[in-house]
Amino acid sequence: MNNATLRPIERLAQAAYDWCQRPLTADIDWATRRALLDWFATTLPGCRQAPATLLADAFAATRGEGKAVCYVDGRVGSPRYAALLNATASHTVEFDDIFKDGGYHPGSSTIAAALAVAQDIQAPREQLQRAIVGGYEVGCRIALAIQPSHYRFWHTSATVGTMGAAVSTAMLLGATPGQIAHAIALASSFAGGHQQNLQGEGMAKPLHAGHAADAGLMAGIAATKGVTASLDSLHASNGFAAATSDSTGDWAMALEGIGDWTPITRMTVKNHGCCGHIFPALDGLKALQASVPITPEAIESIHIEGYGATYSMCHRPTPSTAQEARFSIQYCIAAFLVLGKVRLQAFEPPVLEDARIRALMPKVSVAERADIAARYPRQRMANIIVTTVDGKTYQYLQETRKGDPEDPMSDAELFEKYQELVSGMLSPTTAQSFQEIVMASNELPGSAPLLDSLGALKSNRQ
């Protein structure tokens, strides 16, 4: 049967299965190692915070038996338990990777599921990496098929993340192409997570990734054991794409280049600890400051022109919690001006109440600009207009985001991010040793020396 006669779900499943044997070229191997290190960088800080800490108590009785490491409480258990908590932690501090063209964070759920299964079955390191590549391949391409309309009501990382996790799980468990297809189909019925739970003060957003990892893992296990579903689940008139976007999916576009390039080589590494829709404004403000000495005291107003989500997701003038602040362009712009960067420190309780930041926030406004919106999601841009108290106006059009494939973070910058985010969680020696395990060895991550530090990690939980 040739590709022209295969359904989208079958082509995706075959592409994932092919990664069980295809050569892992040097660039793909390195991209996968970077994704894995970045996953640990964003997961470990989240292990100290709610909701992951609350889930560890709430679901302690469901830990089960297994060898999967739950980094939230430093103990081993079943893969589903570890994946649920680890993925939740990974999506908490807003540093997880992005596939920008699909508006999707694949790492939190896909790597959480893959790593938990690999640890449980003691899979070789290469097998883990292949499963991550396959999970990214499928999830990112499904996101391409349904965006940008999907994002009006649905959180892609919650919905599509379920399918990425299912694929990685099935691959690690030795599934056939047909079984991988059924894992995707099953996961499409488990997918959920709406936009309202990205708003306000609640803790649901990190749980979106946790549920995606858990439900995807369940779908992958079930399909590998012979449980089936409709192979028209993605593209049928009443299937996943139709139910969650404005069409049955642009599968020709999503599948373009399959076999020639793979999404894990085109990932965005987050340079700021907030919503990615704020990044162009932060990067543009930094570039503007490099050419014009703009101090917080000199600012009369800052106006940000962006695409739709810049306003709809990030216009939050009076955030009251760290989670809200991470999605407030007013807060993040003000924090950047005061602190010089927007990373973990920016969302600590004393900083959230910093009078200097709060005084600047009312001076920040945001609006959608039609020509910038027309280039979304392929291009994430922002126009920054700063007016100073002496009446001068400065403008800068930021056409890229630092960390995107067009302006990637270097290895050195990624390592610096990792070291900064895990400081206080791991000793410098342990952090460096674990970095070397991820980036330079064939050891399965999660073993010594990181496991030896989990007791200290537990004692640092908040």
N, C-alpha and C positions, 0 to 999 in steps of 0.2 A: 504494500500500500504506500503510495507516494504522499508527500506532505500536502498536496492540494486536496486530497480527500480526507485528511485528518481534521477532526474538530480542534478548536483552540486548546482545549484542556489536554488533548492527546499530544499535541505538538509541544506544549509546555512540559508535560510529564516526560516525554522522550528526551527533551533537552536536559532536564534534570538528571535523568538516568544516565545520559551520555557522560555526565560529569563524574560518574563512578569509575570511568575508564580513561577519559580524555587526559592528555598530558597537562599537568599543572605547570604552565610556563612560569618563568621567573617573575614576570609582572603580576600574574594572577596569584601566585604563591605569596608574593610580598603584599599585595592588596588585601589578601585574606588575613595575613598576620597583622597588618595595620588595623583592620576592622576588629579583630579579636582583642588587641591591646586597647583600642578605643572603647570597646565594650566594657572591659574591666575598669577603665578610667571613669566611666560614667556610672557603673554599677556600684562600686565600692562606697562612694559617698552616699548613695541612696540607701545603702544598708543601714545607715544610722538614723534614718528618718521614717516618719509615718508617710504612707500607709504600710510600708513593708514591715516595720517593727510591730505594728498592730496585727498584721496578718500572721506573723510568726506565732503570736499568742493565740489568735483566733483559731488557727488551723493546726496547732501543735499535735492534736490527736490524730490527724490525718497524714502524718509524716510518712508512715509506711516503711517498708524495708527497701534498701537499695544502696547504691554507692554514689549517687548524685550528690554533689556538694551544694548545700544551701548557704550562701555567703552571708545571709542576713543573720543567722544564728550560729553559724560555724559548725554545723553538724551535717551528717549525711542522711539520706532518706531516698524516697522514691523519686524518679525523674519528674513526675507531674508536680509534686510538692516543691522541689527545687526550682523548676522552671517557672512556676507561678510566682514565687517570692522573688527570685532573681530578676525576672523580667520586670516586675513591678518596681523594684529598686532601680533598675537600669533606666527607667523612664521618668524618674522623679526629679532629678536636678537639671533636666533639659540640656544634656550634653550629648545625647545619642545621635548616631549618624543619620544622614538624610540622602535619599535618592530624589533629587530636587525635581526632575522632570515628572515624577509621579507623586510628589508631595507626600512622601512616605518615609517612615523611620523603620528600616528593616531589621536593624541589629538587635534591638531590645528583645523582641520575641523570638526571632529566628536563631540567634546565637544562644539565647537562654535555653531553648528547647534542644538544640543540637548538642550543646555542651553537657547538659544533664543526661541525655541518652548516651553520649559517648563515654562519659564517666561511668555510668551504670554498667555498660557492657564492656568497658575497658577497651574501647576501639583504638586503633592506631591513630596517631596525630593526623596523618594524611587523610584518613577516612573522615575525620571530623572536618577538616578543611574542605574536602570535596562536598560534604553535606551542606556546609555554609554557602559555598558558591552556588549549589543547586537551589537552595532555599531563596537566596537573593535573586537568582535568575527568574524564578517563577513569580515571586511576590512583586518584584519591581516591574515586570512586564504586565502583570494584571493591573497594577496601579496605573501604568501608562494607558491601558485600554479604557479606563473609567474616569480618568481625571480630565479637566478640573471639576466637572459638575458633581462628582461624587462627594467632594469636600463641602458642598453646601450644607448637607445634613449629616454626613458620616465622617468618622475619624479613620482615615486610611490605615493608620498603624494598628488600630483595633480590628478592623475588618480584614484587610489584605494580610496583615501580620499573622492571622490565624492560618492562612494558606501557606505562607512562607515557612512557618514552624512545622506544619504538617508534612511538607516536602522534605525538609531536613530530617525529620524523625523517620519517615518511611525509607529514605535513602540509607540511613545508618542501620536500619533493621533489615536491609537486604531486599527491599521491595522490587518487584518487576515494574516496567513502565506502566502496565495496566493498573497495578496496585497504587502507584504514585498518582495516577489520574483519579482513582477513586478517593484517595486521601484528600486531594484538592477539592473534589466534589463534596465530600463529607464536610470538610472545613468550611466550605461556602455556606453551609446551613448553620454552622456554629458561629459565624462571624457577626459581630455587633459592636456598637459603640457610637453614640450620636454626638453631635456637636455641642448640645447644651451642656453636657458634662465636661466640656473644656472651658466652661465659663464659671464665674463665681468662686466660692471658697471651698468647694468640695474636694475630695481626694480621688474621685473616680478616674481622672485621666491616667495616672500611673497604672491603675488597675486594668485599663484597656490593654496595655501591653502584657500584663500578667495573665489576663484571661486569654489573650491570643496565643501565648506560649502554651498554656495548659490545654486549651481546647484543640489547638493544632496538634499537640503531642497525642492527645486522645484520638484524633482523626487518623494520624499516621500509624499508630499502633493498631487501630481497628482495621484499617484498610490492608495492612500487612498480614493480618490474620484472616482476610477474606471478606470483610464487610464491604458492601458495594453501595454506590449511589448513582444518580443520573449523570452520565458523561456530557449531557447538554447543560449542566448546571451553570456554567459561566455565561454562555452566549444565547440561550433560549429566550423567547419573548417574555417568559415569566421567571427567568433565571436571575443570577446574582447581579450582573451588570444592569439589566433592565430595572431591577428592583431598587438599585442604589445610585443610579446615574440617569442621564437624560437620553440614553440609547441602550442598545444591546451590546455596546462595546466596540471600540475601534481596534479590532484585532489585527488588521493588516499593519497598522502603525505599530502596535505593541510588539508584534512578532518580527518586525523588520530587523534584519541583521542577526537573527538568532543563529547561533553557531559561528558567527564571525566576531562578535564582541559580547562581553558579559557584564552585567550591571555592577558587580562588585569592583570593577576597575574604574567606575565613574561615580564614586560616592563623594558626598560632602562630609567633611569632618568639621564639627561645630567648634568655632573659635570663641563663642560667647555662650554664657550659661543661661540663655533665655530663648524665647520663641524665635525660630529661624526667620520669620517674616520681619523681625526687627533688625536683622543683621545688616541689610544694605544701608539703613540709616546710620547705624553705629560705624560701619566702615567708612561711609561718606563723611561723617562728622570727624573721624580720625584723620582722613585725608585732608579735609578742610583746615583742621588745626595745624597740620604740618606746614601749610603755606601761609596761614594767617594766625597770629597769636590771639586766640579767642579764650578769654578766661570766664569762669562762671559769673563773676561780678559784673562783667561787661555786657551780659546778654539781656536784651529786651524781649526777644521772642525767638523761637525756633519752630519753623513749619516744615513738616515732612510730607512730601507727596509720594505716594506709592501705588501699589496695585490693590485689588479688592481686599485681600486678607490683611494687608497692612492696617487697614481701617477696621474691618469687621472683627478681626481677631484681637487687635492690639490697641484699639482705642479704649483705654481703661484709665481714666484720669485720676481715680482715687483708690488704688489697690490697698487692701488691708492685710493681706497675707503674702507670704513668700511666693506661693503658687500664682496668685493674681499678679504680683509684681513681675514675675518672669514673662507675663503676657501683656505687660503695660509698656507701651512705647514711651509714655510720659516718664515713668519711673526709670526705665533703662537708659534713656537719653540723659536724664538728670544724674543718674548714678555714674554713668561714664564720664560726665564732665567733672564730677567730684573725685571719683576714685581712679580714673584713668583706664579702667577696664570693667567688664561685667562678667565676673566669674563667681565662685562660691561665696566669697566674702560679701558680695553685693546683696545677698539675700539672708544674711544673718540678722537676728532680731534687732540689735542696736543700730545697724546700718539702715534697716527699713524705716526707722524713726529719725534718721539723721535730718536735722533741721535744714541743712544746706541743700540736701536733695529735695526735701519737701517744698522748699521755697522756689526751686527751679521748675518743678513739675507743672504748675499752672501756666508757665510760659511756653510749653510744648504743645503744639497742635498737629493734627494729622488729617489727611484727606486722600481720596483716591484720585489719580490722574489718568485720564483715558488712554493716552499713548503708552504709558508705563504698564497699565493693566492689560493692554492688548498683547504685550510680549510675555505675560505670565502664562504657564509656569516655566516655560523654557528659559526665561531670563528673569532674574529677581533684581529689581532696580529700585532706587529711591532718589528723589531730588531733595536736597537739604537747603533751606533758606534761613540764614541767621541774620537777625537784625540786632545791632548793638545799641546801647543807651545813647551813644553819640550820633545816632541816626544813620550809620553805615549799614549796608546790606551786602552779605556774602552768600554766594550760591555755589553748590557743587552737585553734579549729577553722578551718582555712583551706579555703574553699570554691571558690576559683579559683586559677589560676596566672597570674602576671604574664607577659604576652605572648600569652595565649589571646585569642580574639575577645571574651570577656566582660570582659577586663581588658587591652586591647591596649597594646603599646609604641607610644608616640607617634613621629612622624617624628624628633623631636629625639633621643629615646632610641635609635632605630635608627641614626641617624647617629653617635651617640656610640659605640655598639657597634662599628660598622664602623671608625671611626677608631682605636679601641683595638686591635682585632684585627689591623689591617694595619700598625700602627706597628711599626717595626723591619724591616718588609718593604718599605715604600714611604716615600719622603720625605713630610713633611706637605703639601708643595705638590702632589706627584703624587697623593697620596691624595685631596686635596680636588678636584683637577681631574677625577679619574676619577669621583668621586661626582657631580659636576655632569654628566658625560657620561651616566651611567646614569640620573640622576633628571630631567634637564632638556633633554636633546638628543635628536635622532633618529639619532645616530651609532651604528653597530654596535659594541658593546663589544668590546674586545680590541685596538683600534687605539691610536694615540698618544693620551694620553701613557703609558698603562700599558706598552705594548710597549717603550718606551724605558727602563723601569725593570727589565725582566726580567733584565738582566745583573746588576744589584745584587741582585735576588731570588735568583739562582743562587749568588752569592757568600755569601749568608746561609744557605744550606742546611746542615742539620746532618747 
